[in-house]
Amino acid sequence: QVQLVESGGGLVQPGGSLRLSCAASGFTFSSTTMNWYRRAPGKERELVATISSASGRTNYADSVKGRFTISRDNAKNTVYLQMNSLKPEDTAVYYCTADLWVGRRWGQGTQVTVSS
């Protein structure tokens, strides 16, 4: 059974940092492309960052380039999202996803709130 469990969200002041984690199980993590999405209130879902399985190549939304870093630890079956210089507009529920051959699977999400 595929499971994706996000953690690390919370309340942070503008300019602060958070690191999100996503623990994966039930599939071959090391050969799976992983993504972070977010959905802000009243806005469409946004692909934030992607990390490929083989090369570890990364891609980012323009809105987070230079501030967010996606990484993975295949030994721990975990993908991370380091978020620095956070802005109020980064407030959203953040979701970890796995691109499996049967389709994309989603975690339950973790809330990130950036506010003073």
VENZI-V958820 format. One record per residue. N is the residue number from 1. RES is the residue in three letters. PHI is phi in whole degrees, -180 to 180 (* if undefined). Layout:
N/RES/PHI
N/RES/PHI
//
This chain:
1/GLN/*
2/VAL/-74
3/GLN/-136
4/LEU/-130
5/VAL/-123
6/GLU/-87
7/SER/-154
8/GLY/104
9/GLY/-71
10/GLY/162
11/LEU/-100
12/VAL/-142
13/GLN/-78
14/PRO/-53
15/GLY/90
16/GLY/-83
17/SER/-132
18/LEU/-144
19/ARG/-123
20/LEU/-91
21/SER/-125
22/CYS/-137
23/ALA/-89
24/ALA/-112
25/SER/-156
26/GLY/91
27/PHE/-156
28/THR/-82
29/PHE/-59
30/SER/-64
31/SER/-108
32/THR/-120
33/THR/-70
34/MET/-119
35/ASN/-138
36/TRP/-119
37/TYR/-115
38/ARG/-146
39/ARG/-133
40/ALA/-95
41/PRO/-56
42/GLY/76
43/LYS/-121
44/GLU/-75
45/ARG/-62
46/GLU/-127
47/LEU/-77
48/VAL/-91
49/ALA/-159
50/THR/-134
51/ILE/-133
52/SER/-79
53/SER/-82
54/ALA/-74
55/SER/-89
56/GLY/72
57/ARG/-64
58/THR/-120
59/ASN/-139
60/TYR/-135
61/ALA/-67
62/ASP/-58
63/SER/-68
64/VAL/-122
65/LYS/-57
66/GLY/85
67/ARG/-117
68/PHE/-108
69/THR/-135
70/ILE/-98
71/SER/-149
72/ARG/-143
73/ASP/-124
74/ASN/-67
75/ALA/-70
76/LYS/-105
77/ASN/53
78/THR/-135
79/VAL/-116
80/TYR/-123
81/LEU/-135
82/GLN/-86
83/MET/-119
84/ASN/-116
85/SER/49
86/LEU/-65
87/LYS/-120
88/PRO/-55
89/GLU/-73
90/ASP/-83
91/THR/-61
92/ALA/-177
93/VAL/-90
94/TYR/-104
95/TYR/-120
96/CYS/-94
97/THR/-134
98/ALA/-123
99/ASP/-92
100/LEU/-97
101/TRP/-67
102/VAL/-89
103/GLY/130
104/ARG/-81
105/ARG/-113
106/TRP/-119
107/GLY/-82
108/GLN/-85
109/GLY/94
110/THR/-138
111/GLN/-82
112/VAL/-119
113/THR/-123
114/VAL/-111
115/SER/-159
116/SER/-94
//
